[in-house]
């Protein structure tokens, strides 16, 4: 009886990380719905991290427990949904009020990024890690397919992930040269992109890697300490010219 109880306990403990991920993913989906409700209730403003009603929602949207552990098997579509929730919230902050008199005003986006950097410092690093989690899952999907089918495959989240990565680098490029952005935002986003760069590079075409590679090379000449080391990680990853699996698919579908 004691042996059986011990086996059951070990099995339960072994399943706990998976249970924790599933629960956090469900809470993240609920947070996305609540975020949309908050926006609908007050369309004239954006939810702020310091607010009692919005703060917990934003933290749930960017809860790292919602992501499957590295190396763990997971459903690609489910992880794509998790990434989409964070990406949609991030874009909502960046694009808030940017449509003026029927046209999109790009300067508003840069202003929004500075105004809402506390919120974006949560959402964008989470998104960087989330996209990186998608990469090995998508690669495994490709490996399981017949080569003829793989040649015509259109992974739903691939282009969104590619676009999301490049948008994150564009935002970081703006932030490092703008005094309105604090070190907390820059370090959070740079750290996440540096950690995720090897996975991101595998999902980008070789041509697309030139954007983050050029940014990193420029910043290494100016940065010191931990930031310099982070930029070096980006440069090393984006200097890789190998192109397999998702990279090949990205190249066939046009540069991103």
Secondary structure, DSSP 8 states (H G I E B T S, - for coil): -HHHHHHHHHHHHHHHHHHHHHHHHHHHHHHHHHHHHHHHHTTTS---TTSHHHHHHHHHHT-GGGS--TT----HHHHHHHHHHHHHHHHHHHHTT-EETTEE-HHHHHHHHHHTHHHHHHHHHHHHHHHHHHHHHHHHHHHHS-HHHHTT---TTHHHHHHHHHHHHHHHHHHHT-TTS-HHHHHHHHHHHHHHHHHHHHHS-TTTHHHHHHHHHHHHTT--HHHHHHHHHHHHHHT-----THHHHHHHT---
